[in-house]
Amino acid sequence: LPAIGAAVLIHFAIRYLHRSLAMPVGIFLLILLFFATAALLGRSPDELMAEGWLVGPFPDAQPSLWNPVLMEHFSEIEWSLLFEHTSSMGTIIMLSAISLMLTASGLSVLQLENVDINRELTVAGFANLVSGFSGGLIALPSMTLTELSMTVGAPKSRLVGIVVALFCALMLFFGMGLIAWFPKAVLAGLLIYLGGSLVEHWLIRARAQLPPLEYLVVVIIVLVVAAVGFLEGVVVGLLCAIVLFVVNYSRINVVRYALTGTERRSNVERNSAEEKYLRDHGGNTLILKLQGYLFFGTAAALVTRIEQRLEDDELPPLCYAVLDFAQVTDMDSSAALSFMKLAQTATKSNFFLLLTGLPPGMRERLMGSWFEKETSSYLLVMPDLDRGIEWCEERMLKEQSLGEEHVGIMEQLAAYLPAPGDHKILAQYMEHRVVATGDQLAAQGEPSDEMFLLQSCTASVYLDTGSGKSHRIRRAGSGTVFGEVGFYLGTARTASVSVDQGGDLYVLSQAANARLEQEHPHIAAALHKFMIRVITRRLQLTTSTLQAVLT
């Protein structure tokens, strides 16, 4: 009861008095009150000492900062016993390191400042080396003493710790006689106050600040520490935190966005017939952009999502599932097993599973011997998402024989010109070229004074980022146009163009376009209208993709 009363008085003193004066004044008044009450009851200080109300008496011993027990009794050490308990020593070291990190994190929250964990580990390691050689105990930062220092208004400086250490050393050598007369009730009251403040902070205030599951972990830790011990509480808390982390992380959606083949198209420019077919049948393709770290929880949820898409009768049949790993940091072996299950599902359900953007490490993990035996031709690995979607589109067009029936650009233009013979007049203003595979049609940085109309060849557009590597940003098929943006804006070319498959093309220069506008304005207007439709169709596709990603 006296200790509880002392804790209550310290609490009210800190709440209503100045912070820097509350603790020393409160303890001084409690000491006076203790001895005054004892005097009123007729108890002398010697009687209090004899009855155990005071901290003393201490045994007669010369205090020393150096107590080399190991050196003095080196010959008496039973080394076999030490080797038998190496596992216990390792456990103590591990728990001490974990306790240090947890304490440092708690101090960071308590002080509202970032704590350098590496620096704290280094300082604690050096301190424990010194403590161990001098016969001391494990040295770790103290949460309670730090909170006490903040409560009494001490400045945020390392000088506080140095001053406290010097004061303790002075009391050790010159003040032990004075400490012997310190009332145990006051000391117990101080400990009760510090423990109560921690309980108030982590069990009462934290109830409104922490989610229910995290608060339950705090309660479990407190109960285990109180019922069993501190180290057991740390271990149980770590296990609960790991389980909570796995549960919470498995709820994170690793799919950054999910699109269909209608909403996300490849960078291949196609003719109007192919565009229409891919737009009408894009629902057969599911595109999932993945992100983050994949483990059994998130990978299993991903597999379930694809299986639910297979069973959805309200949507078109699933023919292609494209998974992009470009923004996946890593995966564990359990996630690889989930993808093996997904490959088996693809084989049974007759849909193609495409894995794109796989880093070398993840590709090796997925494409192990045990994985290859369980998969078939329904599994493909592509270098990036664009080429994966392109493969799906090419196969869809090939199945409908659209990929083989190319409609030339001049035939498409003929449908938009006013008179039946206007396409022959237009051809007179264009330069007809026959190109071979590998020919370069345009170089990045050159003037955009020509527009290319592909009749029967195909070409790819590559962007040089300055790192020595070029990235394909677009592929133009036969019956399409490229170079039109720079042609109309008059800007320099932002990328290079090379021929993928040789054939015929037409080139319209700025000079020829100017003559066409003067001599045949109606044909020039029809050509410009056709180009507006081409650019608008691309813009519409880009807008639909952005809407699908943002929603």
C-alpha positions in Angstrom: 0.0 0.0 0.0 2.7 2.6 0.8 4.3 1.9 -2.6 1.0 2.3 -4.4 0.4 5.5 -2.5 3.8 6.7 -3.6 3.1 5.9 -7.2 -0.1 7.9 -7.1 1.6 10.9 -5.6 4.4 10.8 -8.2 1.7 10.6 -10.9 -0.1 13.7 -9.7 3.1 15.6 -9.0 4.3 15.1 -12.6 0.8 16.0 -13.9 0.4 19.3 -12.0 4.0 20.5 -11.3 6.7 21.6 -13.6 8.2 18.6 -15.4 11.8 19.3 -14.5 10.9 19.8 -10.8 8.1 17.2 -10.3 10.2 14.1 -10.0 13.0 15.3 -7.6 10.6 17.4 -5.5 8.1 14.5 -5.4 10.7 11.9 -4.4 12.1 14.3 -1.7 8.7 15.0 -0.3 7.9 11.3 -0.2 11.1 10.5 1.6 10.2 13.2 4.2 6.7 11.9 4.5 8.0 8.4 5.0 10.3 9.2 7.8 7.8 11.7 9.4 5.1 9.0 9.4 7.6 6.5 10.9 8.5 9.0 13.6 4.9 9.5 14.5 4.6 5.8 14.8 7.6 5.7 17.1 9.9 3.9 14.7 13.5 5.0 14.5 15.6 4.8 11.3 17.7 2.0 12.8 14.5 0.0 13.5 13.3 0.7 9.9 16.7 -0.6 8.6 16.5 -3.7 10.7 12.9 -4.4 9.7 13.7 -4.2 5.9 11.9 -0.9 5.2 15.0 0.7 3.7 17.3 -0.3 0.8 20.3 -1.0 3.1 22.2 -2.3 4.8 24.8 -3.2 2.1 27.6 -5.8 2.7 31.1 -4.4 3.5 32.9 -4.5 0.1 35.1 -2.2 -1.8 33.2 -1.0 -4.9 35.1 -1.4 -8.2 34.3 -0.8 -11.8 36.6 -3.7 -12.8 35.5 -7.2 -11.6 37.4 -9.6 -13.8 35.7 -12.8 -12.6 36.8 -14.7 -15.7 40.4 -13.8 -15.3 40.6 -14.6 -11.6 39.0 -18.0 -11.9 40.2 -19.0 -15.4 41.7 -22.3 -14.2 38.4 -23.3 -12.5 36.2 -23.0 -15.7 34.5 -26.2 -16.8 34.8 -25.7 -20.5 32.8 -28.8 -21.3 29.8 -27.2 -19.6 30.2 -24.1 -21.7 30.2 -26.1 -24.9 27.1 -28.0 -23.8 25.2 -24.7 -23.5 26.3 -23.1 -26.8 22.7 -23.3 -28.0 21.5 -21.4 -25.0 24.2 -18.8 -25.5 23.2 -18.4 -29.1 19.5 -18.0 -28.1 20.5 -15.3 -25.6 22.5 -13.5 -28.2 19.7 -13.7 -30.8 17.0 -12.6 -28.3 19.2 -9.8 -27.1 19.7 -8.5 -30.6 16.0 -8.8 -31.3 15.2 -7.1 -28.0 17.6 -4.3 -28.9 15.9 -3.7 -32.2 12.5 -3.8 -30.6 13.6 -1.3 -27.9 15.2 1.0 -30.5 11.9 0.9 -32.5 10.0 1.7 -29.3 12.3 4.5 -28.5 11.8 5.9 -32.0 8.1 5.9 -31.4 8.5 7.3 -27.9 10.7 10.2 -29.0 9.0 10.8 -32.3 12.4 10.6 -34.0 14.2 8.2 -36.3 16.7 5.9 -34.6 19.7 4.5 -36.6 19.4 0.7 -35.9 22.9 0.0 -37.2 24.4 2.6 -34.9 22.5 1.3 -31.9 23.7 -2.2 -32.6 27.3 -1.1 -32.9 27.1 0.9 -29.6 25.4 -1.9 -27.8 28.0 -4.4 -29.1 30.9 -2.3 -27.9 29.2 -1.7 -24.5 28.6 -5.4 -24.0 32.2 -6.2 -24.8 33.3 -3.8 -22.1 30.6 -5.0 -19.7 31.5 -8.7 -20.3 35.3 -8.2 -19.7 34.6 -6.2 -16.5 32.2 -8.9 -15.2 29.0 -7.0 -15.9 25.6 -8.0 -17.3 24.1 -7.6 -20.8 23.8 -3.9 -21.6 20.7 -2.7 -23.6 18.9 0.6 -24.0 16.2 1.1 -21.3 12.7 2.1 -22.4 11.6 2.9 -18.9 14.6 5.1 -18.0 14.3 6.9 -21.3 10.6 7.6 -20.7 11.5 8.7 -17.2 14.1 11.1 -18.6 11.5 12.5 -21.0 8.9 12.8 -18.2 11.1 14.9 -16.0 11.9 17.2 -18.9 15.5 16.2 -19.6 16.9 17.6 -22.9 17.2 15.2 -25.9 21.0 14.8 -25.7 23.5 12.0 -25.1 24.9 14.2 -22.3 21.9 13.0 -20.2 23.2 9.4 -20.3 26.8 10.5 -19.5 25.7 12.6 -16.5 23.6 9.7 -15.2 26.5 7.3 -15.6 28.8 9.7 -13.7 26.3 10.2 -11.0 25.9 6.4 -10.6 29.7 6.0 -10.4 29.9 8.7 -7.7 27.1 7.1 -5.7 28.8 3.7 -6.1 32.1 5.0 -4.6 30.9 7.7 -2.2 27.1 7.5 -1.7 26.3 3.9 -0.8 25.9 4.8 2.8 23.3 7.4 1.8 21.5 5.1 -0.6 21.2 2.6 2.2 18.7 4.9 4.0 16.4 5.2 0.8 12.9 3.9 1.6 11.9 0.8 -0.4 8.3 2.0 -0.6 9.4 5.2 -2.5 11.6 3.1 -4.9 8.8 0.6 -5.4 6.4 3.4 -6.0 8.7 4.8 -8.7 8.8 1.4 -10.4 5.0 1.1 -10.2 4.6 4.5 -11.7 6.9 3.7 -14.6 5.2 0.3 -15.2 1.8 1.9 -15.0 2.8 4.6 -17.5 3.9 1.9 -20.0 0.6 0.0 -19.4 -1.4 3.2 -19.9 0.5 3.9 -23.1 0.4 0.4 -24.7 -2.8 -1.0 -23.3 -5.1 1.9 -22.8 -4.1 4.6 -25.3 -3.0 2.1 -27.9 -6.5 0.6 -28.0 -7.7 3.6 -30.0 -4.6 3.8 -32.2 -3.9 0.2 -33.2 -6.0 -2.1 -35.4 -7.8 -4.8 -33.4 -5.4 -7.7 -34.4 -2.2 -5.6 -33.6 -3.7 -4.6 -30.3 -4.5 -8.3 -29.5 -0.8 -9.1 -30.1 0.2 -6.4 -27.5 -2.2 -7.9 -25.0 -0.8 -11.4 -25.6 2.8 -10.2 -25.1 1.8 -8.4 -21.8 0.0 -11.5 -20.5 2.9 -13.9 -21.4 5.5 -11.6 -19.9 3.5 -11.3 -16.7 2.7 -15.0 -16.5 5.9 -16.7 -17.8 8.8 -14.3 -18.4 10.2 -11.5 -20.6 12.1 -13.7 -23.1 9.1 -15.9 -23.6 7.0 -12.8 -24.2 9.4 -11.6 -26.8 9.3 -15.0 -28.6 5.5 -15.2 -28.5 5.3 -11.6 -29.7 7.6 -12.3 -32.6 5.6 -15.4 -33.6 2.3 -13.5 -33.4 3.8 -10.6 -35.4 5.0 -13.0 -38.1 1.6 -14.7 -38.4 -0.1 -11.3 -38.5 2.3 -10.1 -41.2 1.6 -13.2 -43.3 -2.1 -12.8 -43.0 -2.1 -9.0 -43.8 0.4 -9.4 -46.7 -1.7 -12.2 -48.2 -4.6 -9.7 -48.4 -2.5 -7.3 -50.4 -3.6 -7.3 -54.1 -0.5 -8.2 -56.1 -2.4 -7.3 -59.3 -1.6 -3.7 -60.2 -4.3 -3.7 -62.8 -6.4 -6.3 -64.8 -7.3 -5.6 -68.4 -8.7 -7.5 -71.3 -7.3 -7.6 -74.8 -9.9 -4.9 -75.8 -8.6 -2.5 -73.2 -4.9 -3.2 -73.6 -3.5 -3.7 -77.0 0.0 -4.3 -78.2 2.1 -1.6 -79.9 1.5 -3.2 -83.3 -0.3 -0.9 -85.8 -2.8 -2.9 -87.8 -5.3 -2.3 -90.5 -8.9 -1.5 -89.9 -10.2 -5.1 -90.4 -7.7 -6.5 -87.9 -8.4 -3.7 -85.4 -12.1 -4.4 -85.5 -11.7 -8.2 -85.0 -9.3 -7.7 -82.1 -11.6 -5.1 -80.5 -14.6 -7.4 -80.8 -12.8 -10.5 -79.4 -10.4 -8.9 -76.9 -12.5 -10.3 -74.0 -10.9 -13.7 -74.6 -7.6 -12.4 -73.3 -6.9 -11.6 -69.6 -3.9 -9.4 -68.8 -2.7 -9.1 -65.2 0.1 -6.7 -64.3 1.7 -8.0 -61.1 3.7 -6.2 -58.5 5.4 -6.6 -55.1 6.6 -9.9 -53.6 4.9 -13.2 -54.4 4.6 -16.0 -51.8 2.2 -18.8 -51.2 -0.6 -16.5 -49.9 -0.6 -13.9 -52.8 0.2 -16.5 -55.5 -2.7 -18.7 -54.4 -5.1 -15.8 -54.5 -3.8 -15.0 -58.0 -4.5 -18.6 -59.2 -7.9 -18.5 -57.6 -8.7 -15.3 -59.5 -7.8 -16.9 -62.8 -9.8 -20.0 -62.0 -12.8 -17.9 -61.2 -12.4 -16.1 -64.5 -12.5 -19.5 -66.2 -15.7 -20.5 -64.5 -17.5 -17.2 -65.2 -20.1 -18.0 -67.9 -21.1 -14.4 -68.4 -17.8 -13.5 -69.9 -16.2 -14.7 -73.2 -14.2 -18.0 -72.9 -10.7 -17.5 -71.7 -8.2 -18.3 -74.4 -5.1 -16.3 -73.2 -3.9 -15.3 -69.7 -0.9 -12.9 -69.7 0.9 -12.4 -66.4 3.5 -9.6 -66.4 6.3 -9.9 -63.8 8.2 -6.6 -64.7 7.3 -5.0 -61.3 7.6 -8.2 -59.2 10.5 -7.9 -56.8 10.9 -11.7 -56.1 9.0 -14.9 -55.3 9.5 -17.9 -53.0 9.4 -21.6 -53.9 5.8 -21.9 -52.8 4.7 -19.3 -55.3 6.5 -21.2 -58.0 4.4 -24.3 -57.1 1.3 -22.2 -57.4 2.3 -21.2 -61.0 3.0 -24.8 -61.8 -0.6 -25.6 -60.7 -1.8 -22.7 -62.9 0.1 -24.2 -65.9 -1.6 -27.6 -65.3 -4.9 -25.8 -65.2 -4.1 -24.1 -68.6 -3.3 -27.5 -70.1 -6.6 -29.0 -68.9 -8.7 -25.9 -69.8 -7.1 -25.3 -73.2 -6.0 -21.7 -72.7 -2.5 -20.2 -73.1 -0.5 -19.0 -70.1 2.0 -16.3 -71.0 4.6 -15.1 -68.5 6.3 -11.9 -69.5 9.0 -9.7 -68.0 10.5 -12.4 -65.9 13.9 -11.5 -64.4 16.6 -14.1 -64.9 16.5 -15.4 -61.3 12.7 -15.9 -61.2 12.8 -17.4 -64.7 15.3 -20.1 -63.5 13.2 -20.7 -60.4 10.0 -21.2 -62.5 11.5 -23.1 -65.4 13.2 -25.8 -63.3 13.2 -29.4 -64.5 10.2 -30.3 -62.2 8.3 -27.3 -63.7 9.0 -28.2 -67.4 7.8 -31.8 -66.9 4.4 -30.6 -65.7 3.8 -28.0 -68.4 3.2 -28.2 -72.2 3.0 -25.9 -75.2 0.2 -24.0 -73.4 2.9 -22.2 -71.4 5.1 -19.5 -73.0 7.7 -17.1 -71.7 8.0 -13.7 -73.4 10.6 -11.0 -72.8 8.1 -8.2 -72.1 4.4 -7.5 -71.9 4.1 -5.9 -75.3 5.5 -9.0 -77.1 3.3 -11.3 -75.1 0.1 -9.4 -76.1 1.4 -9.3 -79.7 1.7 -13.1 -79.7 -1.9 -13.4 -78.5 -3.1 -11.0 -81.2 -1.2 -12.7 -84.0 -2.6 -16.1 -83.0 -6.1 -14.8 -82.9 -5.7 -13.2 -86.3 -4.1 -16.3 -87.7 -7.0 -18.5 -86.5 -9.4 -16.3 -88.5 -7.0 -16.1 -91.5 -7.0 -12.3 -91.0 -3.2 -12.2 -90.4 -2.6 -13.6 -93.9 -5.1 -11.4 -95.8 -3.3 -8.0 -95.8 -5.2 -5.0 -97.2 -2.7 -2.6 -98.7 -2.6 1.0 -97.7 -3.5 2.2 -101.2 -6.6 0.0 -101.2 -7.7 1.5 -97.9 -7.1 5.0 -99.2 -9.1 4.3 -102.3 -12.3 3.9 -100.1 -11.9 7.4 -98.8 -11.1 9.3 -102.0 -13.9 11.1 -103.8 -13.5 9.5 -107.3 -12.6 5.9 -108.2 -9.4 6.9 -110.0 -8.1 9.3 -107.4 -5.8 6.7 -105.8 -3.8 6.5 -109.1 -3.4 10.3 -109.0 -2.3 10.2 -105.3 0.2 7.5 -106.2 1.9 9.8 -108.6 2.8 12.2 -105.7 4.3 9.4 -103.7 7.6 7.6 -104.0 7.3 3.9 -104.4 10.1 1.9 -102.7 10.9 -1.7 -102.3 12.6 -2.4 -99.0 14.4 -5.5 -97.5 14.5 -6.8 -94.0 16.8 -4.8 -91.8 16.7 -1.6 -93.9 16.5 1.6 -91.8 13.8 3.9 -92.9 14.3 6.7 -90.4 16.9 7.6 -87.7 16.2 9.2 -84.3 16.9 13.0 -84.4 16.5 13.4 -88.2 13.9 15.9 -89.7 10.4 14.4 -90.1 10.0 15.5 -93.7 8.5 12.2 -94.9 5.5 10.0 -94.1 5.6 6.3 -94.7 2.6 4.3 -95.9 3.3 0.5 -95.7 1.8 -1.5 -98.5 3.1 -5.0 -98.0 6.0 -4.7 -95.5 6.2 -4.4 -91.8 8.5 -2.2 -89.6 9.3 -1.6 -85.9 10.0 1.7 -84.1 12.9 1.7 -81.7 13.7 4.3 -79.0 17.3 5.0 -78.1 17.4 6.0 -74.4 21.1 6.8 -74.4 22.1 3.8 -72.4 23.3 1.9 -75.4 20.1 -0.2 -75.7 17.1 0.4 -77.9 13.6 -0.4 -76.9 10.8 -1.3 -79.3 7.9 1.1 -78.7 5.8 0.3 -81.7 5.4 -2.1 -84.6 3.7 -1.1 -87.9 2.1 -3.9 -89.9 1.3 -3.8 -93.6 -1.6 -1.5 -94.5 -0.6 1.0 -91.8 1.1 4.4 -91.6 3.9 5.8 -89.4 5.8 9.1 -89.2 2.6 11.0 -89.5 2.9 12.9 -86.2 6.3 14.4 -86.9 5.3 14.9 -90.6 2.3 17.2 -89.6 4.0 18.9 -86.6 7.4 19.4 -88.4 9.4 18.1 -85.4 12.5 15.9 -85.5 12.0 12.2 -85.3 11.9 10.9 -81.8 12.7 7.3 -82.7 14.4 5.1 -85.3 12.5 2.8 -87.8 13.8 -0.4 -89.3 12.1 -3.0 -91.6 11.0 -6.3 -90.0 9.7 -7.9 -93.2 10.6 -6.7 -96.7 8.0 -5.5 -99.2 6.5 -2.4 -100.8 5.9 1.0 -99.3 5.0 4.5 -100.4 6.7 7.7 -99.1 5.0 11.1 -99.1 7.4 14.1 -98.7 6.5 17.6 -97.5 7.2 19.0 -101.0 4.9 16.5 -102.7 2.2 17.1 -100.1 2.4 20.8 -100.8 2.0 20.2 -104.6 -0.9 17.8 -103.9 -2.7 20.5 -101.9 -2.3 23.0 -104.7 -3.1 20.8 -107.7 -5.7 18.4 -106.2 -7.0 19.9 -103.0 -10.0 17.5 -102.8 -7.6 14.5 -102.8 -5.4 16.2 -100.2 -8.4 16.8 -98.0 -9.5 13.2 -98.3 -5.9 12.1 -97.4 -5.8 14.3 -94.4 -9.2 13.1 -93.3 -8.0 9.5 -93.5 -4.9 10.4 -91.3 -7.2 12.1 -88.8 -9.1 8.8 -88.5 -5.9 6.9 -88.0 -4.6 9.2 -85.3 -8.0 9.4 -83.6 -8.3 5.6 -83.5 -4.9 5.4 -81.7 -5.9 8.1 -79.3 -9.1 6.3 -78.5 -7.3 3.1 -77.8 -4.9 4.9 -75.5 -7.7 6.6 -73.7 -9.6 3.3 -73.1 -6.5 1.7 -71.8 -5.9 4.6 -69.3 -9.5 4.4 -68.2 -9.3 0.7 -67.5 -6.0 1.1 -65.6 -7.2 4.0 -63.5 -10.5 2.4 -62.6 
